[in-house]
Amino acid sequence: MSYICLKIEHRGGEWGDSAMNIGPGRLTVGRLMLAIAALAVLLAAGMYRWQNSDVDQSMTSTNLRAIARGDAPARRQAAIKLAGMKPSNPDPVLAALAGAAVGDAAPEVRQAAVSSLGVVLAASVRARVGNSPETTQESEADVLPTRAIIRAMSDPRPEVRCDAVGALGAIPATPKLTSAVVPTLLRLFDDADVATRAGAVMHFCWLKEPPIEARGRVVAMMERDPEVKVRVAAIQALVYGWPSAELYPILLSRRNQAPTLAERSMIIRCLADQIPPPPEIIPTLVDLMETDEVAGRFVPWMLAKYGKAARPWLGAIRRVAERQFEEPQLNIQAAHALVKIDPDSPEARAMLGPLGRRLRDSTDADERGRLAWLLEAYGASAAPAVPILRETLKSPIADARRIAARLLGRLGPSAQVAVDDLEALSRQDPDASVRTSALSTLQNLRSQMRPPRFGPIGMVGRGVIDRGDGRVYRLSGSRDLDGGVGPEAGGIR
């Protein structure tokens, strides 16, 4: 039977241990105080949220009145502030902003209202469905604000149209939204305002299942729009809206004709994020990689998506990597592609020397961090870099010494030759972080040096020592598996 009993003992003028028995368990006074403190924190948090909820409700009501009855500056400020409110019921806020976005006489109010409408609607959808975009737009409460945003995209003022397109991008994409908005977006392709045109084109990056018929219009925008900003937006819309291997010849052909560096660079950047290039395109990409700086940064990674099947192109990637390591502004993309394809290949190992020397001599902290990350990507295949890392342990830069000490701990048994250097560093280095890193690496290396142990009978027999170096030693004079005694007396064979 459950019972509660509080027992307090007084011993020698001092209070003894106090305890509360609750049922079969025991709760000490210390645990009870901890529970009370936790309860107090929860109550305080609840009061804070309750008080702030009251403040939010009050401010929301004030702004709703202002957006309905205030003058133009007050209505604009109210529309802006409503985007930051967190009312328990967002429907009145959505209705007020939707009305102002399409019906207010002042363009600055319509602009502020449509921007805030996108923010509040997106938050409302996320609160209702979380990360399930397939179920968005199911609520009738979303219909009015979504229609208001689409109507605002036809506003006579370009700044309102532009912000309406931006507000549309805040709403989670669904097939239903796509079918509703595509006609208006295509109409905006002919808008006189450059920002509105670019925003409408860019929106195809985020639409869910955009119609294939719209792709031809986007291609035409990429090729013929007079503004670079719009043409660059069209490149992104093509790659992310309709990802497909058949885009490679279209975009590479456009790259050869594009008049600006921004367009040529964007084509390569976007393609690098997509599926591996088709095999017939690879010779073109390899030639491009060796002659174009931007392509040299992104094409190696495109080839690395083939994994070990990309070995035929390792020589070309290595030449690009060597060129990048000679530049004042370090790029490691090509070297990283070598490691990704095959860290044990001769081409990847050939980069360990330049990599280690650049790490040793670098005076830039960010550069050292990227080089260290690349060296770690090699794993145990970076064993040839041990000598240069030992040299780096003597660098006048504390951060370089710390990185070298840490990297040696990642290289496995090949770093055992640096134990004495690390011992001295862990005791004598003036920088505490270097000493800590050296000590941690020492512990890691020592854990890899297993002490001699006798192998179990039935596996390697009595008197067999495993030193952890891949070789097996048998004590002379020990018994073999068949019970016999070895001919040698003493020593290790």
C-alpha positions, -999 to +999 in steps of 0.1 A: +000+000+000+013+034-009+023+058+018+040+091+024+063+096+053+086+125+060+113+116+085+138+142+099+164+131+125+183+154+148+218+140+157+243+158+179+228+192+175+228+189+136+201+178+113+207+143+100+198+130+066+162+139+057+142+117+033+107+114+020+095+079+011+069+080-016+055+046-022+082+021-026+108+047-038+127+073-019+130+110-026+158+129-008+154+165+002+180+175-024+160+159-051+128+175-038+144+209-039+156+203-075+121+193-085+107+225-069+132+246-087+124+230-121+087+235-114+094+272-106+113+276-139+084+261-158+059+283-141+080+314-148+083+304-185+045+299-186+039+333-170+063+350-195+045+334-225+011+343-211+021+379-205+037+382-239+007+366-255-014+393-240+009+419-253+009+404-288-029+403-288-031+439-277-006+451-303-023+430-330-057+446-322-041+481-322-025+475-356-057+460-371-076+492-361-048+513-376-047+495-409-085+500-412-089+536-400-055+554-399-040+577-424-016+563-451+016+565-431-002+548-401-017+521-423+017+514-438+034+511-404+005+489-392+009+466-422+047+463-415+042+456-378+016+429-384+042+408-400+059+405-367+029+397-346+021+361-334-016+361-327-033+328-316-057+332-345-040+346-376-072+348-397-081+384-389-046+395-397-046+376-430-080+391-439-068+427-431-036+424-450-053+408-480-078+436-481-051+463-479-029+445-505-055+448-532-079+476-520-059+503-503-057+536-523-021+543-513+005+522-532+030+523-503+004+506-481-004+480-508+033+473-511+038+469-473+006+448-470+014+423-497+050+418-483+036+412-448+009+390-462+034+366-476+052+364-442+021+358-421+006+333-446+038+313-447+039+312-409+002+302-407+007+273-432+038+260-414+020+262-380-008+241-394+009+215-415+046+216-404+068+200-430+041+184-451+038+207-482+016+182-499-013+192-475-008+229-478-035+251-494-061+227-481-075+252-456-101+276-469-084+303-447-055+303-471-076+309-503-083+346-497-047+357-489-033+336-518-057+351-543-049+386-529-012+380-536-019+368-571-041+398-578-014+421-564+009+407-591-012+427-616-011+460-596-005+491-617+025+500-596+058+481-603+070+481-567+037+464-556+040+438-584+076+431-575+069+426-538+039+404-546+061+381-566+085+380-536+055+373-512+045+344-534+079+329-529+073+327-492+043+304-496+051+266-496+048+253-532+021+229-541+007+216-574-025+236-567-006+268-562+014+261-594-017+258-615-031+290-600-001+312-604+017+301-636-006+322-660+001+353-640+039+346-638+041+341-676+022+374-682+048+391-660+076+379-684+066+409-705+066+434-675+084+466-681+100+465-646+132+446-646+130+434-610+094+422-615+104+403-647+134+387-630+114+377-599+086+361-621+112+341-640+131+331-608+099+319-592+100+288-615+129+276-593+105+269-565+072+259-581+062+223-576+060+205-609+059+235-633+044+227-667+069+217-693+052+241-717+066+270-696+101+259-701+102+272-737+093+306-725+121+305-699+146+294-725+135+324-746+140+347-717+175+333-712+184+339-748+166+372-757+158+394-726+178+426-728+187+426-691+215+405-676+196+401-643+167+385-661+188+362-682+207+350-651+174+344-634+162+323-664+193+301-662+186+293-625+149+287-633+157+262-660+182+242-639+162+241-607+127+241-622+132+214-648+164+194-637+173+170-665+203+157-684+189+172-716+196+207-703+233+202-706+236+208-743+212+237-742+230+255-714+265+247-727+256+260-761+242+292-744+274+295-724+294+298-756+272+326-768+265+344-736+280+380-737+287+384-699+308+366-674+278+365-650+258+343-674+287+320-682+296+315-646+259+309-635+255+282-661+285+262-647+275+269-611+240+257-616+249+226-636+273+216-608+244+212-584+225+189-607+227+153-618+260+139-633+266+151-668+258+127-697+289+108-709+288+125-744+292+159-727+322+151-706+350+157-732+335+192-736+335+198-699+371+186-695+383+210-722+364+238-705+378+229-671+414+233-683+408+267-699+382+285-678+387+295-642+351+291-631+348+258-649+380+247-631+362+253-598+330+234-606+336+209-633+359+186-612+331+182-587+306+174-616+330+146-627+335+134-591+298+124-591+308+094-612+330+082-583+358+058-592+344+056-628+359+091-632+395+078-630+402+085-667+399+122-660+422+123-629+451+136-649+432+166-662+417+173-627+452+171-612+465+198-636+437+220-626+443+214-589+480+222-593+471+255-610+447+263-582+473+257-556+496+282-572+470+310-571+471+336-543+434+330-536+433+293-527+408+270-544+406+234-533+377+222-554+398+202-579+419+187-552+388+177-533+374+160-564+406+139-567+401+127-531+365+120-537+372+099-568+402+079-554+424+092-525+449+065-532+454+073-568+488+087-579+472+120-589+456+124-554+488+115-537+508+139-558+488+168-543+498+159-508+532+177-512+517+211-524+489+208-499+513+202-469+536+230-480+508+255-484+495+245-449+529+249-434+536+283-450+501+298-448+495+329-427+457+330-433+436+312-406+407+306-430+430+291-456+446+268-430+412+256-420+402+246-455+436+229-461+432+210-429+397+199-439+410+187-472+438+167-456+413+151-432+393+140-462+422+119-473+421+099-441+449+073-437+457+079-474+475+111-463+503+092-447+529+107-471+521+141-455+535+131-421+570+146-427+556+180-437+532+179-408+561+173-384+578+204-399+546+223-393+547+214-356+577+239-354+557+267-371+559+301-354+521+303-358+503+286-329+472+278-350+493+260-376+510+239-348+476+230-333+462+220-367+493+199-375+491+181-341+454+174-346+459+161-382+487+137-371+461+120-349+440+113-380+467+095-399+468+062-381+500+042-374+520+062-400+521+091-375+538+071-348+572+086-359+559+119-346+554+108-310+586+124-296+577+157-314+542+156-299+556+148-264+578+179-265+549+200-278+525+188-251+549+198-224+567+229-237+545+248-262+535+282-248+500+280-262+475+260-242+454+250-272+485+235-289+494+215-258+459+202-255+458+192-292+492+175-289+481+156-258+449+144-274+468+132-304+493+114-282+465+096-264+450+086-298+483+073-311+490+053-279+456+037-280+466+023-314+498+007-300+483-024-284+505-041-258+518-076-265+493-103-256+492-140-259+469-153-286+441-176-276+445-213-279+428-227-310+434-195-330+472-187-330+484-210-301+502-205-268+531-182-267+520-162-297+523-124-294+502-099-314+519-065-314+493-048-335+516-042-365+501-068-387+528-094-379+527-124-355+556-133-332+560-167-314+581-171-283+607-198-289+603-227-265+565-222-263+541-250-271+527-253-306+490-260-313+498-298-314+514-296-279+550-297-291+578-273-280+595-250-303+632-257-309+645-222-299+651-214-263+641-179-253+638-148-275+612-139-301+611-152-336 
